[in-house]
Structure formats: structure tokens, C-alpha cells
């Protein structure tokens, strides 16, 4: 979070999930959990999956890399991720050489 309000484009599936959650609850947030409950759930999930070195923030790295692999441009990924500086965005990006080779032909 950087303290700036912004619009985030969502996939049709994400909009559907959020709409379903909202219709099931009478709260202003679609997933009404506090930070501690979320942390405990994340810890249980990591332990069950035997991924003790995985941090929640690692999912952001993965998502940004996937967006680039899908062919989204730097400005498009920045709109989704909220990065205002391309240098910071590149720190999250881990492109695979084999995917670049396919694009090169």
C-alpha cells in the first residue's frame, strides 16, 4: 500500500468471486477477517503444504511474473500491481528465458 487510491482491473472470475462473497455477507469487506486470523490461517496452510519458507508476499512476485508471461505490457502490469516506478516493478519480475525464446521464434 502506498496511500493512493486507485482502480485495479480484475478478471471476470475475480469479479465473480468478489460478488459471490459480497452477496453472502452483510459487511463492507468481502473477506471480513482480522490480521491475526489471516496470519494464523496462512501459517496453518504453509505447514500443511510443507512450504515453511514461503511468505505471503512471495505470491506477489509470482503473480507479476505471470502477468508478464501472459504478454501484458509494463504499464498494464504496473496498473495491476500498483507500482509507480518501473525499477521497483522489475525487482518483482522473474522472466524465464525459455518463454522469451518462444516469443523470438
N, C-alpha and C positions, 0 to 999 in steps of 0.2 A: 504494500500500500504506500502511495506517495501523497495522500491527502487531496488528490484531484479527482473530482467526479468525472466519469467517462462512460460512454456506451460501449458494450462489449458484444460483438457479433457472436451468436450462438447457432449451433447446428439445429436442424429440425428436431432431432432426437433429444437434445438438451432442453429445448423449449418444452417439449412434450413431458419430460421428466419433471421439470420445474412446475408446469401447470398441474400435473397429477398430484404433486406434493402439496401445492397450494390448495387444491380442492379438498384434500384430506384433512387439512388443519385450518384452524382459525387463528393464525399467528402472522405477524408481519414478515417473518422469515420462513423460507421453505424447509429448512432443517434446524429446528429450534433446539440446539444443544449448546451447553456452555463449553468453554475452552478445556476445562479439566475432563469432562465427559469425552470430548473428542480425543484428547491426548490418551486417555485410558483405552479407548476403543482402538486407536492406532497402535498402541503398544501390544494389545492382545492380537491384533491382526498380524503384526510383524512376527510375533512369537509363533503363532500358528503356522505361518508361511515359512518359518525358519529364515527370515530375512532381517536379522538383527542389525545389520549395518545400513539398512535403507531408511532414509529420512523422508518425511513428507515432502519437503522442498525438492527432493530429487525428482519427484513426479513433474515438476515444472520444467526441469531440464529435458526430460523425456518428451513432454508434450511439444515444446518448442522445436526440438529436433524433428519430430514427426511432422509438424506443420511445414517445415522447410522441405522435408522429403515428399510431402504431398504437392509441392510446387508453389506454395504460397510465397509471395514476394516479401522482402524485408519490411516495407511499410505495412503490409497486411498482418504479418506476424506481430509487429510492434503494436498494432491496434488491439490485437487479442491479448497480448502479454502485458501491455501497459508500459513497455519500455519507451522512454523518450530519447534515449541515447543508443545509437546503433552499436557502439563499442560494448556496452553492457549486454545488449541482446546477443552479440556474438560470443560472449562468455558462456552463455547458456546453450550454445549451439554445438552439436557434435555430429557433423555430417559424416556419412560413410562414403569412402572413396568408390566403392563398387556402385553405389547409386549415381554418383556423378559420371562414372564411366558409361553407364547405360544412357544417360542424357546426351553424352558426347557422341554416342553411336559407334 
